Amino acid sequence: MNLHETTNQLLKLKALSDETRLDIINLLSSGPLCACDILESFQITQPTLSYHMKLLTTSGLVSSEKAGKWIYYALNFDEMEH
């Protein structure tokens, strides 16, 4: 395993090491959601959600797409299976 692969694996482990992020993954398992919909499901602030989503997207487990002023998140099923 090279350094790049090791770094990617560590990012995934960090993303999966938090209960809130696991709950977000569970929510996204039923389909893409807007950040505002994800936020309504938790008692956290918007900056805290942004932090969690950054970790999930950086790890490659979740993808994001901006549509107007909204950001939609979806599971990257290929990475989840890997």
N, CA, C and O atoms as a CHARMM CRD file, in Angstrom:
* protein
*
  328
    1    1 MET  N      0.85800  -1.17800   0.00000 PROA 1      0.00000
    2    1 MET  CA     0.00000   0.00000   0.00000 PROA 1      0.00000
    3    1 MET  C      0.90300   1.23900   0.00000 PROA 1      0.00000
    4    1 MET  O      1.81400   1.34800   0.82100 PROA 1      0.00000
    5    2 ASN  N      0.64800   2.16300  -0.91600 PROA 2      0.00000
    6    2 ASN  CA     1.46500   3.36900  -0.97000 PROA 2      0.00000
    7    2 ASN  C      0.89200   4.44700  -0.04600 PROA 2      0.00000
    8    2 ASN  O     -0.15300   4.26600   0.57900 PROA 2      0.00000
    9    3 LEU  N      1.60200   5.56100   0.02100 PROA 3      0.00000
   10    3 LEU  CA     1.21400   6.64200   0.93700 PROA 3      0.00000
   11    3 LEU  C     -0.16600   7.20000   0.59900 PROA 3      0.00000
   12    3 LEU  O     -0.95000   7.48900   1.50300 PROA 3      0.00000
   13    4 HSD  N     -0.47300   7.35700  -0.68300 PROA 4      0.00000
   14    4 HSD  CA    -1.77600   7.88300  -1.10500 PROA 4      0.00000
   15    4 HSD  C     -2.91000   6.96200  -0.66100 PROA 4      0.00000
   16    4 HSD  O     -3.92200   7.43300  -0.14200 PROA 4      0.00000
   17    5 GLU  N     -2.75000   5.66200  -0.85900 PROA 5      0.00000
   18    5 GLU  CA    -3.77600   4.69300  -0.44100 PROA 5      0.00000
   19    5 GLU  C     -3.93500   4.68100   1.07400 PROA 5      0.00000
   20    5 GLU  O     -5.05100   4.58600   1.58500 PROA 5      0.00000
   21    6 THR  N     -2.83600   4.77600   1.77800 PROA 6      0.00000
   22    6 THR  CA    -2.87300   4.79800   3.23900 PROA 6      0.00000
   23    6 THR  C     -3.60900   6.03600   3.73500 PROA 6      0.00000
   24    6 THR  O     -4.42200   5.95400   4.65600 PROA 6      0.00000
   25    7 THR  N     -3.32200   7.18600   3.12300 PROA 7      0.00000
   26    7 THR  CA    -3.98600   8.43000   3.50100 PROA 7      0.00000
   27    7 THR  C     -5.49200   8.33200   3.25200 PROA 7      0.00000
   28    7 THR  O     -6.29100   8.75500   4.08800 PROA 7      0.00000
   29    8 ASN  N     -5.87500   7.77700   2.10900 PROA 8      0.00000
   30    8 ASN  CA    -7.30100   7.61400   1.80400 PROA 8      0.00000
   31    8 ASN  C     -7.98600   6.69800   2.81800 PROA 8      0.00000
   32    8 ASN  O     -9.10600   6.97300   3.24900 PROA 8      0.00000
   33    9 GLN  N     -7.32400   5.62800   3.19100 PROA 9      0.00000
   34    9 GLN  CA    -7.90000   4.71000   4.17500 PROA 9      0.00000
   35    9 GLN  C     -8.06600   5.40200   5.53000 PROA 9      0.00000
   36    9 GLN  O     -9.07700   5.21800   6.20700 PROA 9      0.00000
   37   10 LEU  N     -7.07500   6.19000   5.91600 PROA 10     0.00000
   38   10 LEU  CA    -7.16200   6.91300   7.19600 PROA 10     0.00000
   39   10 LEU  C     -8.29600   7.94900   7.17600 PROA 10     0.00000
   40   10 LEU  O     -8.99500   8.12400   8.17400 PROA 10     0.00000
   41   11 LEU  N     -8.47500   8.63100   6.04100 PROA 11     0.00000
   42   11 LEU  CA    -9.58000   9.58900   5.92500 PROA 11     0.00000
   43   11 LEU  C    -10.92600   8.88600   6.07800 PROA 11     0.00000
   44   11 LEU  O    -11.83000   9.40800   6.73100 PROA 11     0.00000
   45   12 LYS  N    -11.05800   7.72300   5.48800 PROA 12     0.00000
   46   12 LYS  CA   -12.31300   6.96200   5.60100 PROA 12     0.00000
   47   12 LYS  C    -12.55400   6.51700   7.03500 PROA 12     0.00000
   48   12 LYS  O    -13.67100   6.61400   7.54400 PROA 12     0.00000
   49   13 LEU  N    -11.50500   6.03000   7.68500 PROA 13     0.00000
   50   13 LEU  CA   -11.64900   5.60200   9.07900 PROA 13     0.00000
   51   13 LEU  C    -12.04800   6.76800   9.97300 PROA 13     0.00000
   52   13 LEU  O    -12.90500   6.62400  10.84500 PROA 13     0.00000
   53   14 LYS  N    -11.42400   7.92700   9.75500 PROA 14     0.00000
   54   14 LYS  CA   -11.78300   9.10900  10.55000 PROA 14     0.00000
   55   14 LYS  C    -13.23800   9.48800  10.30200 PROA 14     0.00000
   56   14 LYS  O    -13.96500   9.81000  11.24200 PROA 14     0.00000
   57   15 ALA  N    -13.67200   9.45200   9.03000 PROA 15     0.00000
   58   15 ALA  CA   -15.05400   9.81100   8.69300 PROA 15     0.00000
   59   15 ALA  C    -16.04400   8.86000   9.35000 PROA 15     0.00000
   60   15 ALA  O    -17.13700   9.27200   9.74000 PROA 15     0.00000
   61   16 LEU  N    -15.67500   7.60200   9.47400 PROA 16     0.00000
   62   16 LEU  CA   -16.57700   6.59000  10.04300 PROA 16     0.00000
   63   16 LEU  C    -16.46000   6.45600  11.55600 PROA 16     0.00000
   64   16 LEU  O    -17.15000   5.63500  12.15900 PROA 16     0.00000
   65   17 SER  N    -15.60200   7.24700  12.16800 PROA 17     0.00000
   66   17 SER  CA   -15.34600   7.09700  13.60500 PROA 17     0.00000
   67   17 SER  C    -16.26200   7.93000  14.49600 PROA 17     0.00000
   68   17 SER  O    -16.08200   7.95800  15.71300 PROA 17     0.00000
   69   18 ASP  N    -17.23400   8.60300  13.90500 PROA 18     0.00000
   70   18 ASP  CA   -18.09700   9.48500  14.67500 PROA 18     0.00000
   71   18 ASP  C    -19.56100   9.06900  14.48800 PROA 18     0.00000
   72   18 ASP  O    -20.00300   8.80700  13.36900 PROA 18     0.00000
   73   19 GLU  N    -20.29300   9.01200  15.58000 PROA 19     0.00000
   74   19 GLU  CA   -21.68800   8.58000  15.53900 PROA 19     0.00000
   75   19 GLU  C    -22.55800   9.48700  14.67400 PROA 19     0.00000
   76   19 GLU  O    -23.43500   9.00400  13.95700 PROA 19     0.00000
   77   20 THR  N    -22.32600  10.78200  14.73500 PROA 20     0.00000
   78   20 THR  CA   -23.12000  11.70900  13.92000 PROA 20     0.00000
   79   20 THR  C    -22.88100  11.45000  12.43600 PROA 20     0.00000
   80   20 THR  O    -23.82900  11.43200  11.65000 PROA 20     0.00000
   81   21 ARG  N    -21.62200  11.25000  12.04600 PROA 21     0.00000
   82   21 ARG  CA   -21.32700  10.98600  10.64000 PROA 21     0.00000
   83   21 ARG  C    -21.91800   9.65300  10.19800 PROA 21     0.00000
   84   21 ARG  O    -22.36400   9.52600   9.05800 PROA 21     0.00000
   85   22 LEU  N    -21.92800   8.66700  11.07600 PROA 22     0.00000
   86   22 LEU  CA   -22.57400   7.39500  10.73900 PROA 22     0.00000
   87   22 LEU  C    -24.07600   7.58800  10.56100 PROA 22     0.00000
   88   22 LEU  O    -24.68200   6.97800   9.68100 PROA 22     0.00000
   89   23 ASP  N    -24.67100   8.42700  11.38600 PROA 23     0.00000
   90   23 ASP  CA   -26.10500   8.73000  11.24000 PROA 23     0.00000
   91   23 ASP  C    -26.38700   9.47000   9.93000 PROA 23     0.00000
   92   23 ASP  O    -27.41200   9.23500   9.29000 PROA 23     0.00000
   93   24 ILE  N    -25.48300  10.35800   9.53600 PROA 24     0.00000
   94   24 ILE  CA   -25.64200  11.06100   8.26100 PROA 24     0.00000
   95   24 ILE  C    -25.56200  10.07200   7.10500 PROA 24     0.00000
   96   24 ILE  O    -26.35400  10.15100   6.16600 PROA 24     0.00000
   97   25 ILE  N    -24.62100   9.14800   7.16500 PROA 25     0.00000
   98   25 ILE  CA   -24.50700   8.11400   6.13000 PROA 25     0.00000
   99   25 ILE  C    -25.78800   7.29300   6.06900 PROA 25     0.00000
  100   25 ILE  O    -26.27000   6.96400   4.98500 PROA 25     0.00000
  101   26 ASN  N    -26.32900   6.97000   7.21600 PROA 26     0.00000
  102   26 ASN  CA   -27.58700   6.22300   7.26500 PROA 26     0.00000
  103   26 ASN  C    -28.71500   7.00800   6.58500 PROA 26     0.00000
  104   26 ASN  O    -29.49500   6.44100   5.82000 PROA 26     0.00000
  105   27 LEU  N    -28.79800   8.30200   6.86500 PROA 27     0.00000
  106   27 LEU  CA   -29.82000   9.14600   6.22300 PROA 27     0.00000
  107   27 LEU  C    -29.64300   9.15400   4.70000 PROA 27     0.00000
  108   27 LEU  O    -30.61600   9.04800   3.95400 PROA 27     0.00000
  109   28 LEU  N    -28.40800   9.27800   4.25600 PROA 28     0.00000
  110   28 LEU  CA   -28.13200   9.35600   2.82500 PROA 28     0.00000
  111   28 LEU  C    -28.30300   8.02600   2.10700 PROA 28     0.00000
  112   28 LEU  O    -28.34200   7.97800   0.87700 PROA 28     0.00000
  113   29 SER  N    -28.40500   6.95800   2.86800 PROA 29     0.00000
  114   29 SER  CA   -28.56700   5.63900   2.23600 PROA 29     0.00000
  115   29 SER  C    -29.90100   5.52100   1.51000 PROA 29     0.00000
  116   29 SER  O    -30.06600   4.65200   0.65400 PROA 29     0.00000
  117   30 SER  N    -30.85700   6.39200   1.84900 PROA 30     0.00000
  118   30 SER  CA   -32.15500   6.35700   1.17000 PROA 30     0.00000
  119   30 SER  C    -32.20900   7.32000  -0.01200 PROA 30     0.00000
  120   30 SER  O    -33.22700   7.38500  -0.70300 PROA 30     0.00000
  121   31 GLY  N    -31.13800   8.06600  -0.25800 PROA 31     0.00000
  122   31 GLY  CA   -31.08000   8.95800  -1.41100 PROA 31     0.00000
  123   31 GLY  C    -30.44800  10.28700  -1.06800 PROA 31     0.00000
  124   31 GLY  O    -30.24200  10.60000   0.10400 PROA 31     0.00000
  125   32 PRO  N    -30.13800  11.07700  -2.09700 PROA 32     0.00000
  126   32 PRO  CA   -29.51200  12.38900  -1.88400 PROA 32     0.00000
  127   32 PRO  C    -30.40400  13.30600  -1.05200 PROA 32     0.00000
  128   32 PRO  O    -31.63200  13.25100  -1.12500 PROA 32     0.00000
  129   33 LEU  N    -29.74800  14.14800  -0.26300 PROA 33     0.00000
  130   33 LEU  CA   -30.46700  15.11600   0.56800 PROA 33     0.00000
  131   33 LEU  C    -29.77500  16.46300   0.53200 PROA 33     0.00000
  132   33 LEU  O    -28.55700  16.56600   0.38200 PROA 33     0.00000
  133   34 CYS  N    -30.58600  17.47900   0.67300 PROA 34     0.00000
  134   34 CYS  CA   -30.09100  18.84100   0.81100 PROA 34     0.00000
  135   34 CYS  C    -29.49400  19.00000   2.21500 PROA 34     0.00000
  136   34 CYS  O    -29.94200  18.36400   3.17000 PROA 34     0.00000
  137   35 ALA  N    -28.48500  19.85100   2.32000 PROA 35     0.00000
  138   35 ALA  CA   -27.87100  20.09400   3.63000 PROA 35     0.00000
  139   35 ALA  C    -28.90800  20.54900   4.65100 PROA 35     0.00000
  140   35 ALA  O    -28.82500  20.19500   5.82700 PROA 35     0.00000
  141   36 CYS  N    -29.88300  21.33300   4.20300 PROA 36     0.00000
  142   36 CYS  CA   -30.90500  21.81900   5.13900 PROA 36     0.00000
  143   36 CYS  C    -31.74500  20.66000   5.68400 PROA 36     0.00000
  144   36 CYS  O    -32.15200  20.69100   6.84500 PROA 36     0.00000
  145   37 ASP  N    -32.00700  19.65200   4.87100 PROA 37     0.00000
  146   37 ASP  CA   -32.76300  18.48100   5.33400 PROA 37     0.00000
  147   37 ASP  C    -31.94700  17.65000   6.31500 PROA 37     0.00000
  148   37 ASP  O    -32.48100  17.12200   7.29100 PROA 37     0.00000
  149   38 ILE  N    -30.66100  17.53900   6.05100 PROA 38     0.00000
  150   38 ILE  CA   -29.78400  16.80100   6.97400 PROA 38     0.00000
  151   38 ILE  C    -29.74300  17.53200   8.31300 PROA 38     0.00000
  152   38 ILE  O    -29.84700  16.91300   9.37200 PROA 38     0.00000
  153   39 LEU  N    -29.59100  18.84300   8.25500 PROA 39     0.00000
  154   39 LEU  CA   -29.50000  19.65000   9.47400 PROA 39     0.00000
  155   39 LEU  C    -30.73700  19.50500  10.34700 PROA 39     0.00000
  156   39 LEU  O    -30.62500  19.48400  11.57200 PROA 39     0.00000
  157   40 GLU  N    -31.91900  19.40400   9.73600 PROA 40     0.00000
  158   40 GLU  CA   -33.16500  19.26400  10.49600 PROA 40     0.00000
  159   40 GLU  C    -33.22100  17.95600  11.28300 PROA 40     0.00000
  160   40 GLU  O    -33.96600  17.85100  12.25800 PROA 40     0.00000
  161   41 SER  N    -32.44400  16.96600  10.87000 PROA 41     0.00000
  162   41 SER  CA   -32.47100  15.65900  11.52000 PROA 41     0.00000
  163   41 SER  C    -31.58600  15.58700  12.75600 PROA 41     0.00000
  164   41 SER  O    -31.61100  14.59400  13.48300 PROA 41     0.00000
  165   42 PHE  N    -30.80600  16.63300  12.99600 PROA 42     0.00000
  166   42 PHE  CA   -29.85800  16.62600  14.11100 PROA 42     0.00000
  167   42 PHE  C    -29.99400  17.88800  14.93500 PROA 42     0.00000
  168   42 PHE  O    -30.50600  18.90200  14.46000 PROA 42     0.00000
  169   43 GLN  N    -29.54100  17.82100  16.15200 PROA 43     0.00000
  170   43 GLN  CA   -29.51900  19.00000  17.01000 PROA 43     0.00000
  171   43 GLN  C    -28.08800  19.52600  17.04600 PROA 43     0.00000
  172   43 GLN  O    -27.43000  19.53500  18.08700 PROA 43     0.00000
  173   44 ILE  N    -27.62800  19.96500  15.87400 PROA 44     0.00000
  174   44 ILE  CA   -26.29100  20.53700  15.73500 PROA 44     0.00000
  175   44 ILE  C    -26.42400  21.84500  14.95600 PROA 44     0.00000
  176   44 ILE  O    -27.44800  22.11000  14.32600 PROA 44     0.00000
  177   45 THR  N    -25.38200  22.64300  15.01300 PROA 45     0.00000
  178   45 THR  CA   -25.38800  23.90900  14.28300 PROA 45     0.00000
  179   45 THR  C    -24.95700  23.68300  12.83700 PROA 45     0.00000
  180   45 THR  O    -24.41100  22.63500  12.49200 PROA 45     0.00000
  181   46 GLN  N    -25.21000  24.67900  12.00500 PROA 46     0.00000
  182   46 GLN  CA   -24.81900  24.58700  10.60000 PROA 46     0.00000
  183   46 GLN  C    -23.30000  24.45000  10.44400 PROA 46     0.00000
  184   46 GLN  O    -22.85400  23.64800   9.62300 PROA 46     0.00000
  185   47 PRO  N    -22.48400  25.20500  11.20300 PROA 47     0.00000
  186   47 PRO  CA   -21.03500  25.01600  11.08200 PROA 47     0.00000
  187   47 PRO  C    -20.58200  23.59900  11.46700 PROA 47     0.00000
  188   47 PRO  O    -19.65200  23.05700  10.87000 PROA 47     0.00000
  189   48 THR  N    -21.23800  23.01200  12.45600 PROA 48     0.00000
  190   48 THR  CA   -20.90300  21.64200  12.85000 PROA 48     0.00000
  191   48 THR  C    -21.26300  20.67100  11.73500 PROA 48     0.00000
  192   48 THR  O    -20.49900  19.75000  11.44700 PROA 48     0.00000
  193   49 LEU  N    -22.41800  20.86700  11.10500 PROA 49     0.00000
  194   49 LEU  CA   -22.78700  20.01800   9.97700 PROA 49     0.00000
  195   49 LEU  C    -21.77000  20.17200   8.85200 PROA 49     0.00000
  196   49 LEU  O    -21.36300  19.18300   8.24300 PROA 49     0.00000
  197   50 SER  N    -21.36200  21.39700   8.57500 PROA 50     0.00000
  198   50 SER  CA   -20.37000  21.63600   7.52300 PROA 50     0.00000
  199   50 SER  C    -19.07400  20.88400   7.80000 PROA 50     0.00000
  200   50 SER  O    -18.47100  20.32000   6.88700 PROA 50     0.00000
  201   51 TYR  N    -18.65200  20.87800   9.05200 PROA 51     0.00000
  202   51 TYR  CA   -17.44400  20.15200   9.44200 PROA 51     0.00000
  203   51 TYR  C    -17.60400  18.65400   9.14300 PROA 51     0.00000
  204   51 TYR  O    -16.72400  18.03800   8.54200 PROA 51     0.00000
  205   52 HSD  N    -18.72700  18.08000   9.56600 PROA 52     0.00000
  206   52 HSD  CA   -18.96500  16.65400   9.32700 PROA 52     0.00000
  207   52 HSD  C    -19.03700  16.34600   7.82900 PROA 52     0.00000
  208   52 HSD  O    -18.49000  15.34200   7.37300 PROA 52     0.00000
  209   53 MET  N    -19.70900  17.20600   7.07000 PROA 53     0.00000
  210   53 MET  CA   -19.84600  16.96100   5.63700 PROA 53     0.00000
  211   53 MET  C    -18.51100  17.10000   4.92500 PROA 53     0.00000
  212   53 MET  O    -18.24700  16.38300   3.95900 PROA 53     0.00000
  213   54 LYS  N    -17.66800  18.01100   5.38700 PROA 54     0.00000
  214   54 LYS  CA   -16.33700  18.15000   4.78800 PROA 54     0.00000
  215   54 LYS  C    -15.53600  16.87300   4.98900 PROA 54     0.00000
  216   54 LYS  O    -14.86500  16.41400   4.06500 PROA 54     0.00000
  217   55 LEU  N    -15.59700  16.29500   6.17900 PROA 55     0.00000
  218   55 LEU  CA   -14.87800  15.04500   6.42300 PROA 55     0.00000
  219   55 LEU  C    -15.42400  13.91400   5.55500 PROA 55     0.00000
  220   55 LEU  O    -14.66000  13.11200   5.01700 PROA 55     0.00000
  221   56 LEU  N    -16.73600  13.85200   5.42200 PROA 56     0.00000
  222   56 LEU  CA   -17.34500  12.78600   4.62400 PROA 56     0.00000
  223   56 LEU  C    -17.03200  12.95000   3.13900 PROA 56     0.00000
  224   56 LEU  O    -16.79000  11.96000   2.44900 PROA 56     0.00000
  225   57 THR  N    -17.03300  14.19200   2.63800 PROA 57     0.00000
  226   57 THR  CA   -16.73500  14.38900   1.22300 PROA 57     0.00000
  227   57 THR  C    -15.24200  14.22700   0.93700 PROA 57     0.00000
  228   57 THR  O    -14.86600  13.67100  -0.09500 PROA 57     0.00000
  229   58 THR  N    -14.39500  14.70700   1.84000 PROA 58     0.00000
  230   58 THR  CA   -12.95200  14.55300   1.65500 PROA 58     0.00000
  231   58 THR  C    -12.55600  13.08100   1.63700 PROA 58     0.00000
  232   58 THR  O    -11.63600  12.69000   0.92000 PROA 58     0.00000
  233   59 SER  N    -13.24600  12.27400   2.42000 PROA 59     0.00000
  234   59 SER  CA   -12.95200  10.84300   2.46200 PROA 59     0.00000
  235   59 SER  C    -13.41900  10.12600   1.20000 PROA 59     0.00000
  236   59 SER  O    -12.99200   9.00600   0.92100 PROA 59     0.00000
  237   60 GLY  N    -14.30000  10.77900   0.43600 PROA 60     0.00000
  238   60 GLY  CA   -14.83200  10.16300  -0.76900 PROA 60     0.00000
  239   60 GLY  C    -16.08000   9.33300  -0.54300 PROA 60     0.00000
  240   60 GLY  O    -16.65100   8.80200  -1.49500 PROA 60     0.00000
  241   61 LEU  N    -16.51100   9.21500   0.70700 PROA 61     0.00000
  242   61 LEU  CA   -17.69600   8.41300   1.01200 PROA 61     0.00000
  243   61 LEU  C    -18.98500   9.11100   0.58800 PROA 61     0.00000
  244   61 LEU  O    -19.99400   8.45800   0.32300 PROA 61     0.00000
  245   62 VAL  N    -18.94600  10.44000   0.52600 PROA 62     0.00000
  246   62 VAL  CA   -20.11500  11.23900   0.16800 PROA 62     0.00000
  247   62 VAL  C    -19.69500  12.22300  -0.92100 PROA 62     0.00000
  248   62 VAL  O    -18.59300  12.76900  -0.88700 PROA 62     0.00000
  249   63 SER  N    -20.58600  12.44100  -1.88500 PROA 63     0.00000
  250   63 SER  CA   -20.33500  13.45000  -2.91000 PROA 63     0.00000
  251   63 SER  C    -21.28200  14.62100  -2.68100 PROA 63     0.00000
  252   63 SER  O    -22.32800  14.47900  -2.04800 PROA 63     0.00000
  253   64 SER  N    -20.89800  15.77600  -3.20700 PROA 64     0.00000
  254   64 SER  CA   -21.74200  16.95800  -3.06000 PROA 64     0.00000
  255   64 SER  C    -21.93200  17.61600  -4.41400 PROA 64     0.00000
  256   64 SER  O    -21.07800  17.54100  -5.29700 PROA 64     0.00000
  257   65 GLU  N    -23.09100  18.26800  -4.54700 PROA 65     0.00000
  258   65 GLU  CA   -23.39700  18.99000  -5.77200 PROA 65     0.00000
  259   65 GLU  C    -24.17100  20.24300  -5.39700 PROA 65     0.00000
  260   65 GLU  O    -25.16800  20.18800  -4.67800 PROA 65     0.00000
  261   66 LYS  N    -23.69400  21.36200  -5.89500 PROA 66     0.00000
  262   66 LYS  CA   -24.36400  22.63000  -5.60900 PROA 66     0.00000
  263   66 LYS  C    -25.43300  22.87200  -6.66700 PROA 66     0.00000
  264   66 LYS  O    -25.17300  22.76200  -7.86600 PROA 66     0.00000
  265   67 ALA  N    -26.62300  23.20000  -6.21500 PROA 67     0.00000
  266   67 ALA  CA   -27.74500  23.52700  -7.10000 PROA 67     0.00000
  267   67 ALA  C    -28.34900  24.83400  -6.60800 PROA 67     0.00000
  268   67 ALA  O    -29.13000  24.84000  -5.65600 PROA 67     0.00000
  269   68 GLY  N    -27.99600  25.92800  -7.24500 PROA 68     0.00000
  270   68 GLY  CA   -28.44000  27.23400  -6.76600 PROA 68     0.00000
  271   68 GLY  C    -27.75200  27.55500  -5.46000 PROA 68     0.00000
  272   68 GLY  O    -26.52600  27.50900  -5.36300 PROA 68     0.00000
  273   69 LYS  N    -28.54500  27.87900  -4.45700 PROA 69     0.00000
  274   69 LYS  CA   -27.95700  28.17800  -3.14300 PROA 69     0.00000
  275   69 LYS  C    -27.89600  26.95300  -2.23500 PROA 69     0.00000
  276   69 LYS  O    -27.42900  27.05000  -1.10000 PROA 69     0.00000
  277   70 TRP  N    -28.35900  25.80700  -2.71800 PROA 70     0.00000
  278   70 TRP  CA   -28.39500  24.59000  -1.91400 PROA 70     0.00000
  279   70 TRP  C    -27.26600  23.63900  -2.30100 PROA 70     0.00000
  280   70 TRP  O    -26.81300  23.62100  -3.44600 PROA 70     0.00000
  281   71 ILE  N    -26.82900  22.86400  -1.34000 PROA 71     0.00000
  282   71 ILE  CA   -25.85800  21.80100  -1.59700 PROA 71     0.00000
  283   71 ILE  C    -26.54400  20.47600  -1.29500 PROA 71     0.00000
  284   71 ILE  O    -27.10700  20.28100  -0.21800 PROA 71     0.00000
  285   72 TYR  N    -26.48700  19.58000  -2.25800 PROA 72     0.00000
  286   72 TYR  CA   -27.06900  18.25200  -2.10700 PROA 72     0.00000
  287   72 TYR  C    -25.95200  17.23900  -1.91700 PROA 72     0.00000
  288   72 TYR  O    -24.93100  17.28400  -2.60300 PROA 72     0.00000
  289   73 TYR  N    -26.15800  16.33100  -0.98300 PROA 73     0.00000
  290   73 TYR  CA   -25.17300  15.30500  -0.67400 PROA 73     0.00000
  291   73 TYR  C    -25.75100  13.93800  -1.00500 PROA 73     0.00000
  292   73 TYR  O    -26.94500  13.68700  -0.84600 PROA 73     0.00000
  293   74 ALA  N    -24.87000  13.06600  -1.46900 PROA 74     0.00000
  294   74 ALA  CA   -25.27700  11.69900  -1.80500 PROA 74     0.00000
  295   74 ALA  C    -24.13900  10.75400  -1.44000 PROA 74     0.00000
  296   74 ALA  O    -22.96800  11.13200  -1.45300 PROA 74     0.00000
  297   75 LEU  N    -24.50500   9.52500  -1.11700 PROA 75     0.00000
  298   75 LEU  CA   -23.49400   8.51500  -0.83700 PROA 75     0.00000
  299   75 LEU  C    -22.76500   8.15400  -2.12000 PROA 75     0.00000
  300   75 LEU  O    -23.36300   8.09700  -3.19500 PROA 75     0.00000
  301   76 ASN  N    -21.48600   7.91500  -1.99700 PROA 76     0.00000
  302   76 ASN  CA   -20.69200   7.39000  -3.09900 PROA 76     0.00000
  303   76 ASN  C    -20.66200   5.87800  -2.86200 PROA 76     0.00000
  304   76 ASN  O    -19.80600   5.37000  -2.13800 PROA 76     0.00000
  305   77 PHE  N    -21.61300   5.16400  -3.48400 PROA 77     0.00000
  306   77 PHE  CA   -21.77200   3.74500  -3.19800 PROA 77     0.00000
  307   77 PHE  C    -20.55300   2.91700  -3.57400 PROA 77     0.00000
  308   77 PHE  O    -20.27800   1.90400  -2.93100 PROA 77     0.00000
  309   78 ASP  N    -19.81000   3.33100  -4.61200 PROA 78     0.00000
  310   78 ASP  CA   -18.59200   2.60100  -4.98400 PROA 78     0.00000
  311   78 ASP  C    -17.57600   2.63500  -3.84400 PROA 78     0.00000
  312   78 ASP  O    -16.96700   1.61600  -3.51600 PROA 78     0.00000
  313   79 GLU  N    -17.39800   3.81100  -3.24500 PROA 79     0.00000
  314   79 GLU  CA   -16.45700   3.93100  -2.12800 PROA 79     0.00000
  315   79 GLU  C    -16.97600   3.21000  -0.87900 PROA 79     0.00000
  316   79 GLU  O    -16.19300   2.63700  -0.12200 PROA 79     0.00000
  317   80 MET  N    -18.27800   3.23800  -0.67000 PROA 80     0.00000
  318   80 MET  CA   -18.84200   2.56000   0.49800 PROA 80     0.00000
  319   80 MET  C    -18.62600   1.05300   0.38800 PROA 80     0.00000
  320   80 MET  O    -18.34900   0.39600   1.39200 PROA 80     0.00000
  321   81 GLU  N    -18.74900   0.49400  -0.82700 PROA 81     0.00000
  322   81 GLU  CA   -18.53700  -0.93800  -1.01100 PROA 81     0.00000
  323   81 GLU  C    -17.07100  -1.30300  -0.86300 PROA 81     0.00000
  324   81 GLU  O    -16.73500  -2.39300  -0.40000 PROA 81     0.00000
  325   82 HSD  N    -16.19900  -0.38200  -1.26100 PROA 82     0.00000
  326   82 HSD  CA   -14.77300  -0.64600  -1.21300 PROA 82     0.00000
  327   82 HSD  C    -14.34200  -0.74100   0.23900 PROA 82     0.00000
  328   82 HSD  O    -13.16500  -0.96200   0.52100 PROA 82     0.00000
